[in-house]
Amino acid sequence: MSTELPREVTEKLSTWKVGQIKNPEEYGGVSKKGLLGRRLIALLLWPAGLIVGFKMKGSESEVKSYQGKEIIFVSIIAMIASILYATI
């Protein structure tokens, strides 16, 4: 795998746009179905989502690292929502 990513991929390397990369597994990331599964885990079981997210963020692949940041963000939103729900 080459260390240089195509321009179309580097333009989408952000926490908000990483899900728009076509065939992310070609660039060292997780497939779209795999990422969707991890998002669901992060929403339903936010502690597990945080663990998975930090593990992905530590990856050498830039794409996988940004995917991990997205999972961490989703987990934090789920954590805040569950805390707010529990206090009501």
N, C-alpha and C positions, 0 to 999 in steps of 0.2 A: 504494500500500500504506500503510495506516495505521500509525503508530508505536506505537499502543496495542494490546497483545496481549490476547486474551480470558483470562479467569481460568483456564479449563481448561488453557491453554497455559502461563501463568506458573507454575502449580503444578507443572508438569513440567519447568521449566527448571533442571535439574541434570545433572551429568555422568552420573548413574546412571539418570535417568528420561527423558532426551531422546528415546530411541528409542520411547517410548510415545505421542508426540504423533501424532495422526491428521492426515494430509495436511500434513506439515511444510513442503512447498513453497509452501503458501498463506501462510506466515508468513516467507518468506525463507530457509528451510532447504533441505536436500537431500532428495529423495524417499527413501522407505524402501528401495527397491531400490538407489538410488545410495549410500545410507549403508551398506548391507550390502556392496556392492562395495568401498567404501573400507575397511571393517573387514577384509575378506579381504586387501586389499593390505597393510594394517597388520600383519596376522598373518604373512603370507608374506614380505613385503619391508619389514621395519620401518624402514629408512632412508627409503624412499619414503613410508611411512605418516607418519613424523614431518614430512616436508616438506608433505604434503597437509594434515595436521592443523594445522600452524602457519599455513598459508595460509588455511584455513577459520576458524581462531581470530581472525585479523585482520579478518574480515568485519564489516560494520556491523550485520548481522542478529544479534540475540541468539540465535535458534534455531541458526543456522549456527555461531556462536561456540561454543555448548555442544556441538554435534556435533563440532566440531574438537577440543575438549578430550577428548571420548570417544575419538577416533581417536588422539590423542597418548597417552592412557592405554593403549590396546590396543598401540600400537607399543612403549611402554616395557616392558610385560609380555612381549611377544615378544622384545625385545632381551635382557632379563634371562634368559629361558628359553634363548635361543640361546647366551648367554655361559656359563650353567651347563652346558649340554649340551656345549659345546666344551671345558670344563675337566675334564670327567669322563673 
